[in-house]
Every structure is written in structure tokens, then in C-alpha cells.
Amino acid sequence: MKLWLDADAVPREVKEVCFRVSERLKLETVLVANQRLQLPAGYRHISAVRVDGGPDVADYYIAKHAATGDVAVTADIPLAALLVPKGVAVIDPRGEEYTAESIGERLSMRNFMDGLRGIGVDTGGSAPYGLREKQAFANALDRALTRASRRS
């Protein structure tokens, strides 16, 4: 089992939670981004992959390399839609887990909102990321990793 982070799309606080979990569980954790990543010192199970720049290159890398039983963290719904059918547990930085039952609806809503933004409608933005969201993420990550480890 590996933990994959879409490092272009997750807040620093989420990365910090994942780093601590990686060390505690001795879990291979891979950060994928299209920019250079500075990894914190002292974490033995963390690695980074820098992909070429361009739209969705990091997403395609994760989708290609993640396997059934892995866990991925991303705010990118189209990436989640590629991973969920492969048997990868996917959670977003706010602690929501994408499932086979929910991903279709989430992708449709994302595409609808993207269309509205494309024609100039102000759809607002995400609420600020705070302590409550960080705790929800940490709890969801713990649940996803526990389930994934039971399957392997």
C-alpha cells in the first residue's frame, strides 16, 4: 500500500498530516507535482516525483502508478474519477471520501460549476481551510488507511 499526494492540489497542512502518518506507519508516501518540492528532513518514507509542466500531467502520473489498495489525497475530482474505479481509496483535503457511489455526481457538479465559471458566473470559492477541515482530513485519512490495510 502507498499513499499518493497530488502535491499541486493539497494544502501544506494536509502534507504535514501525511508526513507524520507516513513516518508513524512506515508507509511509502509519494508526492507528485509539476514543480520542485522541498521534502522535510528526517522522514524516511517520503519521496517526490516531479513531472513535466502542463495540465493534468501529475494527475495522469498518479492514475497510471496508483494501484488497488493504495490511498490518494487530492482535491482534483477528475483525478478521483480515474482512481476510484481502480480500487484506490481517495479523499480530499477536507476529509470527504470519493466513492464509486458518489464520484459520478461529484464529477457532474464539478463540470457544471466549471461551465458556469466559463461563461462568467461568479460561483464563489471554497471556504477557508482551518483547524476543523484539517481534523476532518486527519480522521478520514486514518479511516481510509485502516480499511486499506485490512484488505492487504
PyMOL commands that set and color helices and strands:
alter all, ss='L'
color gray80, all
select helices_A, chain A and resi 12-25+57-65+77-86+103-118+131-151
alter helices_A, ss='H'
color red, helices_A
select strands_A, chain A and resi 3-6+29-33+46-50+71-73+89-91+97-98
alter strands_A, ss='S'
color yellow, strands_A
deselect
rebuild
show_as cartoon
